[in-house]
Amino acid sequence: MLNNFFVARQPIFDHSGKLWAFELLFRSGLSDNTAVIDDPDAATVLVASGGFLRATSGMPENVKMFINFTEELIFKRFPLALPPQNTVIEILENIPVTLELVERLKELKTEGYIIALDDFVGDTGYKDIFPFIDIIKLDCLGRSIDDVINIKNRFSGTNCRFLAEKVDSEAAFFAFREQGIAFFQGYYFAKPQILRGKGITSSTAVRLRLAAEIEKDTVDTEAILTAVQADVSLSYRLLQYINSSAFSFREKITSIRQALTLLGVMKTQYWLRLMLYSDMLSTSSNPEILRMALQRAHFLDALGVASRFASQKNESLFLVGMLSLLDAILGIPMITILKELPLSAEIKASLRGEDGIYSDYIALAVALENLDFDRANKLAKTLHIPENTVSEAFELAIQISDTMMHQISSM
């Protein structure tokens, strides 16, 4: 029986850039780079169902989950364990087209599942199952934009919609969208290109400094009080929050100092994170970037605890994780952001992509976000963090970031 398993997910967007789905992968550990699970059916269903629940917790009901299934698991009717309304079954590119496969796909379609053909590169051998395929995933890795478009055009006569995966540039995204490709997946969406010429505003600079302040090991409550009092918007929302039904104080709280005292340090940090990161989200940014930044921040923070990470500076891995995607959130170059923050040389070096004490932690987060389990396993060993600890930290980070984003969207 499999007791430990790993769940990773990668966002999929529609043509307007809105989150539409996640690709969800299950592994028995970081070192297991295959989706084949050899345990009995009951064990595999338990693993997938548990991972599915973890990955969908906090997600809107309309967000779908793409899941890869091997030939063995399809023939064992393994996908039937998951709800058809938000499950997309991915047929792996190495599964041969047989009569038995056709029968299984017919059954899955009857049950209401969406079916996707993974990593398609134009192989005509799959034409017999096209009537049961809803989405064709075009593999863009190592292929020119024209090559991908040519493959798409050759099979445009089907009733399938197309998804471009491994999209890594703005040019590719715009070109594919113009050609009618419906869905997109890839590193370009995890970290969009930075908008040139955009500067950092004074309000953003204040929020950046406050964000850094609340993540210090020893929080300067007076510095936080001064910063909140100087910000009309934060002061107003803090008083609204502390006087809400969530606290039910008998007398109305009108003092910022009293409000912060009543909240306490930890709740103040939590509340300010929500406010600051939602405020800093650029109007041109996709909210999914903020979700990924929060996820990375909580993941790195947990890794730091697990590895007994010790820094001489009062700066946490949470802040490093958050800042590592802040250029994408703000639409401002990282070099500009770093000028505004009183950070150590080690943190700045890591955020610039140079070698540093934080670099392997960032690289591990990026590897998991990109579903690169081989690299993730090597980095985990380098950091001396057990695989199960990494997987638990990543799954917990997903849950926390989903919850925080739900709270932000409800404000």
Legacy VTK file of the C-alpha trace (Angstrom):
# vtk DataFile Version 3.0
C-alpha trace
ASCII
DATASET POLYDATA
POINTS 411 float
0.000 0.000 0.000
1.280 3.482 -0.882
1.282 5.743 2.157
3.176 8.706 0.703
2.522 10.321 -2.634
3.333 13.534 -4.399
0.942 15.958 -6.070
1.981 18.753 -8.400
-0.184 20.917 -10.605
0.440 23.343 -13.449
-2.083 25.979 -14.579
-3.827 25.917 -17.964
-5.345 29.128 -19.342
-7.987 29.908 -21.946
-7.458 32.277 -24.892
-8.225 35.323 -22.730
-5.577 34.379 -20.158
-8.109 33.239 -17.552
-7.368 30.171 -15.439
-9.333 27.255 -16.909
-7.714 24.136 -15.497
-4.690 22.555 -13.858
-2.643 19.602 -14.996
-2.302 17.329 -11.993
0.422 14.702 -11.628
0.698 11.953 -9.054
3.970 10.339 -7.983
4.867 7.963 -5.172
7.843 10.255 -4.567
10.157 12.717 -6.262
12.435 9.918 -7.446
9.564 8.135 -9.213
9.395 9.848 -12.585
6.665 7.649 -14.036
2.908 7.667 -13.614
2.645 3.871 -13.405
1.495 2.630 -10.019
1.892 -1.100 -9.511
-0.134 -1.463 -6.329
-3.630 -2.986 -6.435
-6.524 -0.959 -7.801
-7.754 0.021 -4.344
-4.381 1.554 -3.490
-4.115 3.505 -6.721
-7.638 4.849 -6.338
-6.799 5.921 -2.788
-3.668 7.730 -3.945
-5.360 9.548 -6.810
-8.499 10.394 -4.904
-6.518 11.778 -1.982
-4.307 13.813 -4.289
-7.280 15.024 -6.281
-8.995 16.247 -3.130
-5.865 18.027 -1.977
-5.300 19.697 -5.335
-8.917 20.813 -5.741
-9.383 22.077 -2.186
-10.156 25.788 -2.309
-10.528 25.835 -6.081
-13.596 27.249 -7.858
-15.946 24.463 -8.924
-15.543 25.254 -12.621
-11.753 24.741 -12.641
-10.929 21.392 -14.219
-8.089 18.960 -13.505
-6.083 17.274 -16.289
-4.727 13.913 -15.152
-2.393 11.581 -17.066
-3.433 7.934 -17.134
-1.339 5.008 -18.274
-2.722 2.245 -20.491
-2.898 -0.119 -17.521
-4.900 2.299 -15.388
-7.306 3.118 -18.218
-7.983 -0.550 -18.866
-8.594 -1.053 -15.125
-11.192 1.760 -15.313
-9.152 3.772 -12.828
-10.442 7.180 -14.083
-13.986 6.294 -12.996
-12.922 6.978 -9.414
-12.877 10.720 -10.149
-15.798 13.099 -10.783
-16.440 13.649 -14.525
-17.654 17.241 -14.110
-14.157 18.572 -13.433
-11.818 15.784 -14.558
-10.028 15.794 -17.916
-8.509 12.408 -18.760
-5.187 12.665 -20.571
-4.258 9.836 -22.926
-0.487 9.479 -22.923
1.282 9.693 -26.274
2.853 6.227 -25.885
-0.455 4.336 -25.568
-1.101 2.261 -28.732
-4.481 2.596 -30.439
-6.311 -0.711 -30.008
-9.898 -1.895 -30.014
-9.771 -2.215 -26.242
-8.645 1.409 -25.926
-11.493 2.532 -28.186
-13.999 0.666 -26.026
-12.649 2.241 -22.845
-12.796 5.720 -24.391
-16.392 5.138 -25.465
-17.250 4.196 -21.897
-15.533 7.286 -20.495
-17.330 9.569 -22.951
-20.642 7.979 -21.960
-19.818 8.766 -18.334
-19.314 12.432 -19.245
-15.534 12.808 -19.074
-13.528 15.239 -21.201
-10.665 13.410 -22.907
-7.386 14.980 -24.047
-4.621 13.504 -26.215
-1.278 14.427 -24.671
1.935 15.580 -26.434
0.529 15.307 -29.947
3.098 15.860 -32.730
1.030 14.937 -35.795
1.006 11.129 -35.657
-1.845 9.964 -37.947
-1.986 6.678 -36.039
-4.300 8.347 -33.529
-6.982 9.307 -36.067
-9.191 6.339 -35.065
-9.680 7.769 -31.567
-10.228 11.396 -32.644
-14.039 10.951 -32.436
-13.606 10.421 -28.678
-11.019 13.170 -28.123
-12.144 16.633 -26.983
-8.757 18.340 -26.691
-5.518 17.784 -28.597
-2.461 18.961 -26.688
0.176 20.257 -29.105
3.732 19.747 -27.870
5.637 23.010 -28.496
8.922 22.000 -26.890
11.770 22.308 -29.387
9.412 23.231 -32.227
9.057 26.503 -34.090
5.808 28.440 -34.020
5.224 27.586 -37.702
5.755 23.856 -37.082
3.161 23.807 -34.290
0.669 25.775 -36.381
1.186 23.396 -39.327
0.382 20.399 -37.116
-2.709 22.174 -35.820
-3.900 23.043 -39.353
-3.450 19.460 -40.573
-5.992 18.263 -38.030
-8.350 21.237 -37.926
-11.024 19.142 -39.633
-11.691 17.290 -36.399
-14.155 18.437 -33.747
-11.324 18.704 -31.240
-10.134 21.885 -29.586
-6.403 22.495 -29.324
-4.176 23.195 -26.329
-0.627 24.466 -26.805
1.610 23.086 -24.054
5.162 24.101 -23.100
4.539 27.633 -24.390
7.524 29.707 -23.299
7.195 33.083 -25.043
4.763 35.912 -25.592
5.270 35.647 -29.366
4.212 31.994 -29.342
1.139 32.714 -27.199
-0.100 35.507 -29.496
0.617 33.519 -32.670
-1.183 30.408 -31.416
-4.131 32.392 -30.113
-4.507 34.092 -33.490
-4.671 30.656 -35.098
-7.641 29.662 -32.937
-5.877 27.530 -30.350
-8.183 27.522 -27.332
-5.985 26.683 -24.340
-2.415 27.283 -23.232
0.056 25.872 -20.758
3.714 26.629 -20.149
6.353 28.630 -18.338
5.400 31.849 -20.126
2.246 31.917 -18.003
4.084 31.099 -14.809
6.297 34.139 -15.242
5.119 36.542 -17.970
7.501 38.893 -19.701
8.129 42.134 -17.881
6.535 45.301 -19.242
9.305 47.571 -20.455
9.658 51.092 -19.161
7.299 50.662 -16.223
8.575 52.301 -13.040
7.856 51.645 -9.407
5.396 54.028 -7.744
5.820 55.503 -4.274
2.821 53.546 -2.950
4.257 50.299 -4.324
7.631 51.082 -2.752
5.954 51.620 0.637
4.110 48.317 0.316
7.295 46.502 -0.663
9.089 47.790 2.428
6.136 46.858 4.628
6.027 43.387 3.036
9.686 42.951 3.903
9.119 44.235 7.434
6.378 41.752 8.350
8.546 38.785 7.284
11.461 39.573 9.587
12.236 37.085 12.348
11.859 39.864 14.906
8.926 42.042 13.897
9.222 45.769 14.609
5.654 46.524 15.683
6.300 50.259 15.849
7.559 50.285 12.255
4.422 48.425 11.139
2.201 50.812 13.096
3.869 53.825 11.483
3.525 52.312 7.987
-0.162 51.422 8.401
-1.004 54.826 9.914
0.647 56.515 6.934
-1.541 54.562 4.496
-5.177 55.713 4.449
-6.392 52.655 2.543
-4.728 50.161 4.898
-5.926 52.065 7.970
-9.510 52.135 6.719
-9.553 48.419 5.868
-7.900 47.473 9.149
-10.562 49.286 11.156
-13.283 47.722 9.009
-11.773 44.304 9.642
-11.294 44.657 13.401
-14.861 45.994 13.793
-16.419 43.218 11.726
-18.578 40.406 13.042
-15.503 38.171 13.030
-14.419 39.796 16.310
-17.631 41.213 17.806
-16.009 43.675 20.198
-18.517 45.468 22.397
-17.068 48.879 21.678
-16.002 50.172 18.285
-12.228 50.172 17.732
-11.058 53.522 16.323
-7.323 53.383 17.075
-4.855 51.756 14.652
-2.517 50.958 17.540
-5.348 49.297 19.471
-6.427 47.357 16.393
-2.925 45.982 15.825
-2.574 45.140 19.518
-5.871 43.242 19.531
-4.901 41.315 16.392
-1.520 40.321 17.742
1.673 39.885 15.735
0.797 36.683 13.865
-2.701 37.728 12.789
-1.376 41.146 11.826
1.221 39.502 9.579
-1.420 37.282 7.986
-3.866 40.127 7.377
-1.194 42.441 5.975
0.042 39.756 3.581
-3.424 39.509 2.092
-3.807 43.263 1.788
-0.338 44.003 0.453
-0.153 41.276 -2.150
-3.651 41.902 -3.460
-2.872 45.628 -3.669
0.387 45.056 -5.493
-1.151 42.791 -8.134
-0.720 44.670 -11.396
-3.895 45.354 -13.367
-2.157 43.727 -16.351
-1.163 40.617 -14.377
-3.051 37.346 -14.177
-4.254 36.621 -10.607
-2.815 33.129 -11.005
0.654 34.686 -10.724
-0.202 35.890 -7.220
-1.449 32.411 -6.331
1.827 30.902 -7.531
3.864 33.479 -5.617
1.990 32.759 -2.380
2.368 29.038 -3.006
6.100 29.398 -3.586
6.506 31.571 -0.496
4.795 29.087 1.811
6.647 26.179 0.192
10.070 27.768 0.718
9.153 28.754 4.256
8.313 25.129 5.082
11.503 23.898 3.433
13.517 26.302 5.540
12.045 24.827 8.707
12.627 21.259 7.482
16.244 21.906 6.531
16.931 23.953 9.673
17.892 26.809 7.406
19.655 29.518 9.381
20.387 32.982 8.070
22.377 35.574 9.954
19.975 38.171 8.633
16.413 38.594 9.914
14.945 37.622 6.560
12.835 34.550 5.887
12.523 32.151 3.006
8.860 33.156 2.820
9.914 36.595 1.655
12.439 35.120 -0.795
9.727 32.942 -2.331
7.293 35.823 -2.609
9.837 38.217 -4.079
11.018 35.659 -6.624
7.812 36.247 -8.606
7.201 39.859 -7.654
8.540 41.113 -10.986
5.756 39.165 -12.694
3.145 40.392 -10.202
4.074 44.061 -10.523
5.185 44.067 -14.136
8.398 45.740 -13.003
11.968 44.471 -13.622
13.511 42.631 -10.687
16.515 44.967 -10.674
14.163 47.918 -10.052
12.372 46.130 -7.228
15.630 45.196 -5.512
16.706 48.843 -5.417
13.714 49.601 -3.209
14.302 46.874 -0.627
16.883 46.695 2.177
17.796 43.070 1.507
21.040 41.183 2.039
23.487 40.645 -0.821
22.715 36.886 -0.643
18.995 37.396 -1.225
19.544 39.901 -4.021
21.980 37.557 -5.753
19.486 34.662 -5.621
16.646 36.845 -6.910
18.846 37.949 -9.810
19.316 34.292 -10.727
22.877 34.118 -9.452
24.354 31.540 -7.091
23.484 32.115 -3.471
22.311 30.402 -0.298
18.680 30.760 -1.399
19.172 29.716 -5.028
18.620 25.964 -4.609
15.387 26.590 -2.690
14.037 28.767 -5.500
15.225 26.243 -8.091
13.427 23.410 -6.265
10.165 25.369 -6.274
10.542 26.156 -9.976
11.281 22.502 -10.795
8.089 21.334 -9.093
6.010 24.078 -10.719
7.348 22.937 -14.096
6.728 19.268 -13.180
10.455 18.501 -13.552
10.662 15.722 -10.969
14.182 14.598 -11.879
15.630 18.029 -11.111
13.435 18.390 -8.021
14.764 15.115 -6.650
18.390 16.176 -7.188
17.809 19.533 -5.505
16.032 17.913 -2.551
19.068 15.680 -2.035
21.398 18.677 -2.298
19.408 20.436 0.415
19.236 17.223 2.506
15.436 17.357 2.676
13.533 14.023 2.548
11.190 13.501 -0.410
8.112 13.068 1.753
8.885 16.360 3.515
9.136 18.141 0.162
5.857 16.658 -1.061
4.005 17.483 2.148
5.333 21.051 2.098
4.302 21.528 -1.521
0.808 20.149 -0.994
0.330 22.309 2.107
1.547 25.374 0.208
-1.041 24.690 -2.492
-3.818 24.524 0.095
-2.735 27.692 1.896
-2.311 29.729 -1.301
-5.711 28.599 -2.583
-7.319 29.658 0.698
-5.589 33.044 0.652
-6.614 33.696 -2.950
-10.207 32.816 -2.098
-10.092 35.371 0.719
-8.568 38.018 -1.555
-11.220 37.455 -4.233
-13.940 37.778 -1.591
-12.771 41.219 -0.436
LINES 1 412
411 0 1 2 3 4 5 6 7 8 9 10 11 12 13 14 15 16 17 18 19 20 21 22 23 24 25 26 27 28 29 30 31 32 33 34 35 36 37 38 39 40 41 42 43 44 45 46 47 48 49 50 51 52 53 54 55 56 57 58 59 60 61 62 63 64 65 66 67 68 69 70 71 72 73 74 75 76 77 78 79 80 81 82 83 84 85 86 87 88 89 90 91 92 93 94 95 96 97 98 99 100 101 102 103 104 105 106 107 108 109 110 111 112 113 114 115 116 117 118 119 120 121 122 123 124 125 126 127 128 129 130 131 132 133 134 135 136 137 138 139 140 141 142 143 144 145 146 147 148 149 150 151 152 153 154 155 156 157 158 159 160 161 162 163 164 165 166 167 168 169 170 171 172 173 174 175 176 177 178 179 180 181 182 183 184 185 186 187 188 189 190 191 192 193 194 195 196 197 198 199 200 201 202 203 204 205 206 207 208 209 210 211 212 213 214 215 216 217 218 219 220 221 222 223 224 225 226 227 228 229 230 231 232 233 234 235 236 237 238 239 240 241 242 243 244 245 246 247 248 249 250 251 252 253 254 255 256 257 258 259 260 261 262 263 264 265 266 267 268 269 270 271 272 273 274 275 276 277 278 279 280 281 282 283 284 285 286 287 288 289 290 291 292 293 294 295 296 297 298 299 300 301 302 303 304 305 306 307 308 309 310 311 312 313 314 315 316 317 318 319 320 321 322 323 324 325 326 327 328 329 330 331 332 333 334 335 336 337 338 339 340 341 342 343 344 345 346 347 348 349 350 351 352 353 354 355 356 357 358 359 360 361 362 363 364 365 366 367 368 369 370 371 372 373 374 375 376 377 378 379 380 381 382 383 384 385 386 387 388 389 390 391 392 393 394 395 396 397 398 399 400 401 402 403 404 405 406 407 408 409 410
